[in-house]
Amino acid sequence: MVGGVSRPSLAVWRSLVAALALVTAGCVTLTPEQQDRVTEVRRLADATTAAYDVQRVRVTVEPTNRLGIGARYRQGNFYLNVRMLGSVHLDVVVAHELAHYLLGHDTLPTGVVTHSDWQRAQEQRELDANAKAVEILTRVRGMTEAEAVRAMVAYLRAAQQAVDRGSPVAAGHRQPVEEIADLLARFPGRH
């Protein structure tokens, strides 16, 4: 007891630290290699928010889901599917989701009345996030623009292969080949 107030025991502190670790990791047990990848993701997120002078984004690792969603951004929170930690496309996916944050994709698009309106607006947001991801990879990761475009195209080609094998196109996205065409039109000669 200190000054009439009891101090938490070591066991209580350990419990609090363990609880915080679970919240931070999204209740997912990570291997040491996965923990290292999460550290890399956090570094990229922090470097991006510093480069663009915006508030830090919270990174949470989630368990694998059946929806095939590798990552998502929602209102200052970046959620990463644990399976993405082993992906060669991790930086591209992280840059794409951070692009949503930088582009202010937290709110519903204006003028959206019908589901078709929402779909068109969301598809445009995804295309814009792809292009912004190229900028992030260039500005923050130090890739050349051509390298960043190639990395994004490689990821989208892998997504198209998954669609060709029967996976659904992610909600709000166009077919990956259409997203590739849009990206290459925005960065002519950079692939």
C-alpha positions in Angstrom: 0.0 0.0 0.0 1.2 3.5 -0.9 -0.4 6.5 0.8 -3.5 4.5 1.8 -4.0 3.3 -1.8 -3.3 -0.3 -2.6 -1.0 -1.0 -5.5 -1.9 -3.6 -8.2 -0.1 -6.9 -7.8 2.4 -8.2 -10.3 -0.2 -10.7 -11.4 -2.7 -7.9 -12.1 -0.1 -6.0 -14.2 0.7 -9.1 -16.1 -3.0 -9.7 -16.8 -3.4 -6.1 -18.0 -0.4 -6.4 -20.3 -1.7 -9.7 -21.7 -5.1 -8.2 -22.3 -3.6 -5.3 -24.1 -1.6 -7.6 -26.3 -4.7 -9.5 -27.2 -6.5 -6.3 -28.1 -3.6 -5.0 -30.2 -3.2 -8.3 -32.0 -6.9 -8.7 -32.6 -7.1 -11.9 -30.5 -4.8 -13.7 -32.8 -1.8 -15.7 -31.7 1.2 -14.8 -33.9 4.4 -16.6 -34.6 7.6 -14.6 -34.1 7.9 -14.1 -37.9 4.3 -12.8 -38.0 5.1 -10.5 -35.1 8.0 -9.1 -37.1 5.7 -8.5 -40.1 3.2 -6.7 -37.9 6.1 -4.5 -36.8 6.9 -3.8 -40.4 3.3 -2.9 -41.1 3.2 -0.6 -38.2 6.4 1.1 -39.4 5.0 1.6 -42.9 1.7 3.0 -41.4 3.6 5.3 -39.0 6.0 6.5 -41.8 3.0 7.1 -44.1 1.1 9.1 -41.5 4.2 11.1 -40.7 5.0 11.8 -44.4 1.5 13.1 -45.0 1.3 14.8 -41.6 -1.9 13.1 -40.5 -2.9 11.3 -37.3 -1.6 7.8 -36.7 -3.8 4.9 -37.7 -4.3 2.0 -35.4 -3.2 -1.4 -36.7 -5.1 -4.6 -35.7 -4.5 -8.1 -36.8 -7.7 -10.1 -37.3 -8.2 -13.9 -37.7 -8.7 -15.3 -41.1 -12.2 -14.9 -42.5 -14.1 -16.7 -45.3 -14.7 -13.4 -47.2 -11.2 -13.4 -48.6 -10.6 -9.8 -47.4 -6.9 -9.3 -46.8 -7.3 -5.9 -45.1 -9.7 -3.0 -44.6 -9.6 0.5 -43.3 -12.4 2.0 -41.2 -12.4 5.3 -39.3 -8.8 5.5 -38.2 -8.4 1.8 -37.9 -6.5 -0.5 -40.2 -7.5 -4.2 -39.9 -5.2 -6.8 -41.4 -6.1 -10.4 -41.9 -3.5 -12.6 -40.3 -3.0 -14.6 -43.5 -1.7 -11.4 -45.2 1.3 -11.5 -43.0 2.8 -14.2 -45.2 2.0 -12.5 -48.5 4.6 -11.1 -50.9 2.0 -8.4 -51.5 1.8 -7.1 -47.9 3.3 -3.6 -48.6 0.9 -3.1 -51.5 -2.2 -4.1 -49.5 -1.1 -1.9 -46.6 -0.4 1.1 -48.9 -3.8 0.6 -50.6 -5.6 0.6 -47.2 -3.6 3.6 -46.0 -4.6 5.3 -49.2 -8.2 5.0 -48.2 -7.3 6.8 -45.0 -5.4 9.6 -46.8 -8.2 10.1 -49.3 -10.8 10.5 -46.6 -12.8 7.4 -47.5 -14.3 7.3 -44.0 -17.7 8.6 -45.0 -20.3 7.6 -47.5 -19.8 9.2 -50.9 -22.1 12.1 -51.6 -25.1 11.7 -53.9 -25.5 8.0 -53.2 -29.1 7.0 -53.2 -29.2 3.5 -54.7 -27.0 0.4 -54.4 -25.9 1.1 -58.0 -24.8 4.6 -57.0 -22.9 3.2 -54.0 -21.2 0.5 -56.2 -20.0 3.1 -58.8 -18.8 5.4 -56.1 -17.0 2.6 -54.2 -15.4 1.3 -57.4 -14.0 4.8 -58.0 -12.7 5.0 -54.5 -10.9 1.7 -55.0 -9.3 2.9 -58.3 -8.2 6.1 -56.6 -6.8 4.1 -53.6 -4.8 2.0 -56.1 -3.2 5.1 -57.6 -2.6 6.7 -54.1 -0.9 3.4 -53.0 1.6 3.8 -55.9 2.3 7.3 -54.5 2.7 6.0 -50.9 5.1 3.2 -52.1 7.1 5.8 -54.0 7.1 8.5 -51.3 7.3 6.3 -48.2 8.9 3.0 -49.3 11.3 4.7 -51.6 10.3 2.6 -54.7 10.5 4.2 -58.1 7.1 5.0 -59.6 7.6 2.1 -62.1 8.5 -0.3 -59.3 5.4 0.7 -57.4 3.1 0.4 -60.4 4.6 -3.1 -61.1 4.1 -4.1 -57.5 0.5 -3.0 -57.6 -0.1 -4.7 -61.0 1.4 -8.0 -59.6 -1.0 -7.9 -56.7 -4.0 -7.2 -58.9 -2.9 -10.0 -61.3 -2.8 -12.4 -58.3 -6.3 -11.2 -57.4 -7.5 -11.8 -60.9 -6.1 -15.3 -60.8 -8.1 -15.9 -57.6 -11.2 -14.7 -59.3 -10.5 -16.9 -62.3 -10.4 -19.9 -59.8 -13.8 -19.0 -58.5 -13.2 -16.4 -55.7 -15.6 -13.5 -55.7 -14.6 -10.0 -56.7 -14.2 -8.1 -53.4 -17.3 -5.9 -52.6 -16.9 -2.4 -54.1 -14.2 -3.5 -56.5 -14.2 -3.9 -60.3 -12.7 -7.0 -61.8 -8.9 -6.9 -61.1 -8.1 -6.7 -64.8 -10.2 -3.5 -65.0 -8.4 -2.1 -62.0 -5.1 -2.9 -63.8 -6.2 -1.1 -66.9 -7.2 2.0 -64.9 -3.9 2.0 -63.0 -1.9 1.7 -66.2 -3.9 4.5 -67.8 -3.0 6.7 -64.9 0.7 5.8 -65.0 1.4 5.4 -68.8 4.8 3.9 -69.5 5.5 3.1 -65.8 5.2 -0.7 -66.0 
